[in-house]
Amino acid sequence: MAEIVIILITLIVFSNILLLKAYIKIKKDTKANFNDLKISVIIPFKNEENNLDSLLKSLSSVDYSANNFEVIFVDDNSTDNSAKLIENFLLNNLKLINSSSKNLPGKKGALEIGIQQAKYDIIAITDADCIVEKDWLKSISTKISQGYDLVFGYSPLFKEKPLISKISSYENLKNFILYFSSVELGFPFGATARSLAFRKSSYLEVNGYKNTTETLSGDDDLLIREFIKRNFNIGYFLNKDSFVYSYPSDSFKDYLLRKSRHVKTSHHYLIKHKIILTTWYAANFLSFFSFFIFPISFFFIVPSAIKIILDLFLLSLFKNKIKHDFNCFEIIFLEFIYQLLIPINFISSLVLKDKWLKS
């Protein structure tokens, strides 16, 4: 029993030391050395009439010369008034196309159509249910100018009152800490397509999305996988005015569908990433729930206590770089739910059908 406790403590302490090392390296980008590169923003959508107004208003407010970016909306067979809303919006650099001739299924096919018609080499992607902040394009341009082939930004979820929304927001925060840390530790593996940008020339070199068709999702993680295979440079931007906000799941059913798509994508990560992430999640899960078997040995409380203390410490540090408003009690409670959902989400990724309902 003592050996198991020691192994758990070693794993959880070592993994958190790595996160602390990454935290020290993670830095917010400044607006210095800004280069206004020409950017094509691609936004696929399907039945998003309830969300497009907020996105369009945020795009019209970005602090970037209208002559240096275009916005291409790709309609993926919407049956609502989404297309009409876009057509009526007064934005000169906006283009609306349809995806009737797409060669790939789901969102990737719509994205491919938009990228093919893009005028500029820098491609930025976001979703139709998002709100972009004013420096989003500036941060993309600045980071790409530094020699990166693919970059991603922070995409927080609005923290709303329903419990499932808080769970989604907390999980999203934890995921982004891993995304940013993995870049700093030298093994980038994922991001989200809500705030993603890359060079079109690099995209074409990896054959676009053609090698990422294992799942309907993966327009972010699996594209990053292909960039990694070619040793392209991957970075991130973290300027506070460059965040891209989105809304969390509003029901447990929606949460399970979203997570099943995301976890299904992870089945197709590179082997090294699977090993690292499996070790990380297993160490955290076993450490957190070790207190349940303390009747066998009192010492099983130790890994759980250490994990909770380290979680509180690290999240308090990351709060300085990634703004969040989870208090100590919420962190402990939501961490419990988060860890409990790990095996549930894995199982749902195996049994739930992979489909793209919306962008």
C-alpha positions, 0 to 999 in steps of 0.5 A, a space after each residue: 500500500 505504501 508503494 502505491 501511495 508513494 507512486 501517486 504522490 510522485 506522479 502528482 507532484 512531478 506533473 504539477 512541477 511541470 505545470 509550474 515550470 510552464 506557468 513561469 514561461 507563459 507570458 502575456 503578449 504585448 501590442 509591441 512589434 505589431 504588423 498588420 498582416 492581411 488576414 482571411 477570417 473563415 467562419 462556417 455556420 449551420 443554423 446559427 441565427 440566434 448567435 450571429 448578431 453578437 458575432 457580427 457586432 464584435 467583428 465590426 468592432 475589431 481594432 484592425 484596418 478593414 483593408 487588411 482583413 476579409 470575413 468569409 462566412 460558409 453556410 453549411 446547409 442552414 435551414 433558418 435565417 442565418 444567411 439572411 442575417 449575414 447578407 443584411 449586415 453592413 460590413 464591406 469586407 464580408 463574403 457569404 458562400 455556401 458549401 454545396 460543393 464541399 469534398 469533406 464531411 461536416 465542418 471540415 468541408 465547410 472550412 476547406 471551401 472557405 480557405 480555398 476562396 480566401 485571398 490572404 495567406 493568413 487564415 483565422 478561424 472562429 465559430 459562429 456562436 462566439 464573440 471576439 475581442 477587439 485585439 484578436 486579429 492584432 494578436 494573431 498578426 503579431 504572433 504569426 509575424 514572429 515566425 509561427 505557422 499555427 497559433 491559437 488564443 484563449 477562448 473562455 466560456 461565459 460562466 453562467 448560473 446552471 451547474 452544467 455551465 459552470 462545469 463546462 467553464 471550469 473544464 475549459 479553463 483546465 484544458 487551456 492551462 494544459 494547451 498553453 503549458 504543453 506549448 511551453 513544455 515542447 509537446 503541443 497537442 491541442 487547442 480549439 477552433 474558436 481562436 485558431 490561425 495558420 498560414 495557408 501555405 503551411 495548411 496546403 503543405 500538410 494537405 489541409 484537412 484531408 489527413 484528419 478525416 478519422 472523425 467529423 471533429 478535429 478541425 483543430 487538434 488533428 490539424 495541429 497533429 499534422 502541423 507537428 508531423 512537419 515540425 511546424 512552429 506552434 505558438 499561442 497568444 494571450 493578450 487580455 483583449 484578444 480572447 474569444 468568448 463562447 457560451 457553455 453547454 446549457 444541458 447535460 445532453 449538450 455537454 455529453 455531445 460536445 465532450 464525446 466529439 472532443 474526446 473522440 478526437 483524442 483517440 487519434 492523437 500521436 502516440 506520445 501525446 496519448 501516453 503523456 495525457 493518459 498518465 496525466 489524467 490517470 495520476 490526477 484521477 487516482 490521486 483525487 479519489 484515493 481518499 475513498 479508500 482511506 479505510 484500507 490505509 490512512 495514508 491514502 488521504 495524502 495523495 488526495 490532500 496534496 492534489 487539492 492543495 496543488 490545484 488551489 495553488 496553481 489555479 491561483 497562480 494562473 488566475 494572474 494570466 488567465 482571468 477566471 473567478 472560481 473561488 476555492 470552494 468552487 474549485 474543490 467542488 468542480 474538480 470533484 465533478 471534473 474528475 468524476 466525468 473523465 471516465 463518463 466522457 471517455 465512455 460516451 466518446 465510444 458510444 455516442 454518434 459523431 455528428 456536427 449539429 452546429 458550428 
